Amino acid sequence: MLIVYRKEKVTGLINQAILSKKSIGLVPTMGSLHKGHLSLIEKANKNNDTVWVSIFINPTQFNSPKDFKKYPKNLEKDIDLIESISDKINVFIPNEKEMYDGMPKLKIYDFKSLDIELEGKYRKNHFNGVATIVSKLLNLFKPNNIYFGEKDYQQTLIIRELVRIEKINVNIIICPTVREKDGLALSSRNNLLSDSEREKSSIIFVSLNYLKKNFNSLKLESIKKSIIKSIQKNKNFKVEYLEIADSTTLQIQKKINSKKSYRAFICVNINDVRLIDNLLLN
């Protein structure tokens, strides 16, 4: 396994891969890897000649310094997990100065309406932060394929728009959400929950499935109020949002048109730990 800390060395290795006509797969992460990340890395490893995993906790996509500081870190374990898939996978672990050529600075994009609702409504400039770092990684690695998880569905649409804006030639591969046995979507933030909070958090996926089953037959506002009330019966559980949106535009829906595709999106704040999830409804 090759671990690289400097962009200059990455550039040299990427140029060699391109000259050798090797396909390049990139899996961007913020570390604290779990089975969801590993599923992306495994897919990249199967489909590309050369695979890179980046590990960088990007400060510009955090709205709260407290949230940034407490984001879980376990670099040694991360490296072991990657190596368990293949010792031929390359890992890029830059620091902030290396990644941003100095102080971290946002680039502001026009994502039309994709970044207005849902996470964008509650985390100002979060997606500009994501796009800023993904743009840097795409230009550094020049991958044929880049891999993201469906759990961050809104982010995947933002990345597609970023690629269109910057005219980058890359395949964006979206992999299914990986879940625990009780349905909770895997997330690095799950590690910040207490045992009791973790056990009760299965209600998030239960609620999404209830919505999927009933959104065509019951009034949307009534279903949402019922779900929110049920979730918030749990101590320290607060629903930041629960919405049904158009799968393509992310426009929030008040009424359902059977000819369109919809997703349910939810964010639950559990004692200052934000958990997001989404589910295709039709």
C-alpha positions as CSV (number, residue, x, y, z in Angstrom):
1,M,0.0,0.0,0.0
2,L,1.2,3.5,-0.9
3,I,0.4,6.4,1.4
4,V,1.0,9.8,0.0
5,Y,0.8,13.2,1.8
6,R,1.9,15.6,-0.9
7,K,0.0,16.7,-4.1
8,E,3.3,16.8,-6.0
9,K,3.8,13.1,-5.6
10,V,0.2,12.4,-6.5
11,T,0.6,14.3,-9.8
12,G,3.7,12.3,-10.8
13,L,1.9,9.0,-10.1
14,I,-1.2,10.0,-11.9
15,N,0.7,11.1,-14.9
16,Q,2.4,7.7,-15.0
17,A,-1.0,6.0,-14.8
18,I,-2.4,8.1,-17.6
19,L,0.7,7.4,-19.8
20,S,0.2,3.7,-19.1
21,K,-3.5,4.0,-20.1
22,K,-4.6,2.7,-16.7
23,S,-8.1,3.6,-15.5
24,I,-8.2,5.6,-12.3
25,G,-10.8,5.3,-9.6
26,L,-11.2,7.8,-6.8
27,V,-13.1,7.5,-3.5
28,P,-13.1,10.8,-1.6
29,T,-13.7,10.3,2.2
30,M,-13.3,12.2,5.5
31,G,-12.0,9.1,7.2
32,S,-13.6,7.2,10.1
33,L,-14.4,4.6,7.5
34,H,-17.3,2.1,7.8
35,K,-18.8,-0.6,5.7
36,G,-20.5,2.1,3.5
37,H,-17.1,3.5,2.6
38,L,-15.7,0.1,2.1
39,S,-18.4,-0.8,-0.4
40,L,-17.4,2.2,-2.5
41,I,-13.7,1.2,-2.3
42,E,-14.5,-2.4,-3.2
43,K,-16.5,-1.3,-6.2
44,A,-13.7,1.0,-7.3
45,N,-11.1,-1.7,-6.9
46,K,-13.1,-4.1,-9.1
47,N,-13.6,-1.5,-11.9
48,N,-10.3,0.3,-12.1
49,D,-6.6,-0.4,-12.8
50,T,-5.5,2.2,-10.2
51,V,-7.5,3.2,-7.1
52,W,-7.0,6.1,-4.8
53,V,-8.8,6.8,-1.5
54,S,-8.5,10.3,-0.1
55,I,-8.8,11.0,3.6
56,F,-9.3,14.6,4.4
57,I,-11.7,16.2,6.9
58,N,-12.6,19.3,4.9
59,P,-13.1,22.4,7.2
60,T,-15.0,24.4,4.6
61,Q,-18.0,22.1,4.6
62,F,-18.6,22.4,8.3
63,N,-20.9,25.2,9.6
64,S,-19.9,24.7,13.2
65,P,-16.3,24.7,14.5
66,K,-17.5,22.4,17.3
67,D,-18.9,19.9,14.7
68,F,-15.6,20.0,12.8
69,K,-13.6,19.5,15.9
70,K,-15.6,16.5,17.2
71,Y,-15.8,14.7,13.8
72,P,-14.6,11.2,14.5
73,K,-11.0,10.3,13.6
74,N,-9.3,6.9,13.4
75,L,-6.6,7.0,10.8
76,E,-4.7,3.9,11.8
77,K,-7.9,1.8,11.6
78,D,-8.9,3.5,8.3
79,I,-5.6,2.4,6.7
80,D,-6.0,-1.2,8.0
81,L,-9.5,-1.4,6.6
82,I,-8.4,-0.1,3.2
83,E,-5.5,-2.6,3.2
84,S,-7.9,-5.4,4.0
85,I,-9.5,-4.9,0.6
86,S,-6.2,-4.6,-1.3
87,D,-2.6,-3.7,-0.5
88,K,-2.5,-2.1,-4.0
89,I,-4.9,0.7,-3.2
90,N,-3.2,4.1,-2.8
91,V,-4.2,6.5,0.0
92,F,-3.9,10.3,-0.1
93,I,-3.8,12.0,3.3
94,P,-3.1,15.8,2.9
95,N,-3.3,18.4,5.6
96,E,-5.2,21.6,5.2
97,K,-2.2,23.7,4.1
98,E,-1.4,21.1,1.4
99,M,-5.0,20.7,0.1
100,Y,-5.8,24.5,0.1
101,D,-2.3,25.9,-0.7
102,G,-2.6,27.9,2.5
103,M,-5.7,28.9,4.5
104,P,-8.9,27.0,3.6
105,K,-11.0,29.1,1.2
106,L,-14.5,28.5,-0.3
107,K,-15.3,28.7,-3.9
108,I,-18.9,29.9,-4.5
109,Y,-20.9,28.1,-7.2
110,D,-24.3,28.6,-8.7
111,F,-26.1,25.3,-8.2
112,K,-29.5,26.7,-9.3
113,S,-31.9,25.4,-6.7
114,L,-30.2,22.2,-5.8
115,D,-28.5,23.7,-2.7
116,I,-31.4,25.7,-1.3
117,E,-33.5,23.1,0.5
118,L,-32.8,20.2,2.8
119,E,-29.2,20.3,3.9
120,G,-28.6,23.5,2.1
121,K,-31.3,25.2,4.1
122,Y,-29.7,24.3,7.4
123,R,-26.0,24.3,6.5
124,K,-25.1,27.5,4.8
125,N,-22.3,27.1,2.2
126,H,-22.0,23.4,3.1
127,F,-22.3,22.3,-0.6
128,N,-19.9,25.1,-1.7
129,G,-17.4,23.5,0.7
130,V,-18.0,20.1,-0.6
131,A,-17.7,21.2,-4.2
132,T,-14.6,23.2,-3.5
133,I,-12.7,20.2,-2.3
134,V,-14.2,17.7,-4.8
135,S,-13.1,20.1,-7.6
136,K,-9.6,20.1,-6.2
137,L,-9.5,16.3,-6.0
138,L,-10.9,15.9,-9.5
139,N,-8.3,18.2,-11.0
140,L,-5.6,16.5,-9.0
141,F,-6.4,12.9,-9.7
142,K,-8.1,13.2,-13.1
143,P,-10.1,10.0,-12.4
144,N,-12.1,8.0,-14.9
145,N,-14.6,7.2,-12.1
146,I,-15.4,8.8,-8.8
147,Y,-17.5,7.1,-6.2
148,F,-20.2,8.4,-3.8
149,G,-22.9,6.9,-1.6
150,E,-26.6,7.3,-2.1
151,K,-27.1,8.3,1.6
152,D,-25.8,11.7,0.6
153,Y,-28.2,11.9,-2.3
154,Q,-28.4,15.7,-2.4
155,Q,-24.6,15.8,-2.5
156,T,-24.5,13.5,-5.5
157,L,-26.7,15.9,-7.5
158,I,-24.5,18.8,-6.5
159,I,-21.4,16.9,-7.7
160,R,-23.1,16.2,-11.0
161,E,-23.8,19.9,-11.4
162,L,-20.2,20.7,-10.4
163,V,-18.9,18.4,-13.1
164,R,-21.2,20.1,-15.6
165,I,-20.2,23.6,-14.6
166,E,-16.5,22.9,-14.7
167,K,-16.7,20.6,-17.8
168,I,-14.9,17.7,-16.1
169,N,-14.9,14.4,-17.9
170,V,-15.6,11.8,-15.2
171,N,-18.1,9.1,-14.5
172,I,-19.9,9.6,-11.2
173,I,-20.7,6.3,-9.7
174,I,-23.5,6.3,-7.1
175,C,-23.6,3.2,-4.8
176,P,-26.5,2.1,-2.6
177,T,-26.8,3.1,1.0
178,V,-25.3,0.5,3.3
179,R,-27.4,-0.1,6.4
180,E,-27.2,-1.8,9.8
181,K,-29.5,-4.7,10.4
182,D,-32.1,-2.4,11.9
183,G,-32.0,-0.1,8.9
184,L,-30.0,2.7,10.2
185,A,-27.8,4.2,7.4
186,L,-24.1,3.7,8.2
187,S,-22.4,7.0,9.0
188,S,-19.2,8.0,10.8
189,R,-21.4,10.1,13.1
190,N,-23.2,7.0,14.4
191,N,-20.1,6.5,16.6
192,L,-20.9,9.6,18.5
193,L,-24.3,8.2,19.7
194,S,-24.7,6.6,23.1
195,D,-25.9,3.0,23.2
196,S,-29.4,4.1,24.0
197,E,-29.5,6.7,21.3
198,R,-28.1,4.3,18.8
199,E,-30.8,1.7,19.6
200,K,-33.6,4.2,19.3
201,S,-32.2,5.8,16.1
202,S,-33.6,2.9,14.0
203,I,-36.9,4.9,14.1
204,I,-35.4,7.0,11.3
205,F,-35.5,4.2,8.7
206,V,-38.8,2.9,10.1
207,S,-40.3,6.3,9.5
208,L,-39.0,6.5,5.9
209,N,-40.5,3.1,5.2
210,Y,-43.9,4.2,6.7
211,L,-43.8,7.3,4.5
212,K,-43.0,5.1,1.4
213,K,-46.0,2.9,2.2
214,N,-48.5,5.7,2.8
215,F,-47.5,8.8,0.8
216,N,-49.9,8.0,-2.0
217,S,-52.9,7.3,0.2
218,L,-52.6,9.8,3.1
219,K,-52.2,13.6,3.2
220,L,-48.5,14.4,3.2
221,E,-48.7,17.0,6.0
222,S,-50.6,14.6,8.2
223,I,-48.1,11.8,7.6
224,K,-45.2,14.2,8.3
225,K,-46.7,15.5,11.5
226,S,-47.3,12.0,12.7
227,I,-43.8,10.9,12.0
228,I,-42.2,13.9,13.6
229,K,-44.3,13.5,16.7
230,S,-43.3,9.8,16.9
231,I,-39.6,10.5,16.5
232,Q,-39.5,13.4,19.0
233,K,-41.0,11.3,21.7
234,N,-37.5,10.0,22.2
235,K,-35.3,12.1,24.5
236,N,-32.9,14.5,22.7
237,F,-34.4,13.6,19.3
238,K,-35.2,16.6,17.2
239,V,-36.3,16.5,13.5
240,E,-34.6,19.3,11.6
241,Y,-36.5,18.4,8.4
242,L,-38.7,15.7,6.9
243,E,-39.6,16.4,3.2
244,I,-40.7,14.7,0.0
245,A,-38.8,16.2,-3.0
246,D,-38.6,15.6,-6.7
247,S,-35.8,13.1,-7.3
248,T,-34.3,15.3,-10.0
249,T,-34.8,18.9,-9.0
250,L,-35.1,18.5,-5.2
251,Q,-38.1,20.8,-5.2
252,I,-40.2,20.2,-2.1
253,Q,-43.6,18.6,-2.8
254,K,-46.9,19.4,-1.2
255,K,-48.9,17.3,-3.7
256,I,-48.0,14.1,-5.5
257,N,-48.0,13.6,-9.3
258,S,-47.8,9.8,-10.0
259,K,-45.8,10.5,-13.2
260,K,-42.8,11.9,-11.2
261,S,-40.2,10.3,-9.1
262,Y,-39.9,11.3,-5.4
263,R,-37.6,10.8,-2.5
264,A,-38.2,11.3,1.2
265,F,-35.4,13.2,3.0
266,I,-34.9,13.4,6.7
267,C,-32.5,14.8,9.2
268,V,-32.7,14.0,12.9
269,N,-30.5,15.8,15.4
270,I,-29.8,13.5,18.3
271,N,-28.1,15.3,21.2
272,D,-26.2,17.5,18.6
273,V,-25.4,14.6,16.3
274,R,-27.0,15.1,12.9
275,L,-28.1,12.0,11.1
276,I,-29.4,12.2,7.5
277,D,-31.1,9.6,5.3
278,N,-33.3,9.4,2.3
279,L,-35.4,6.8,0.5
280,L,-36.8,6.5,-3.0
281,L,-40.6,6.4,-2.8
282,N,-41.6,5.3,-6.3
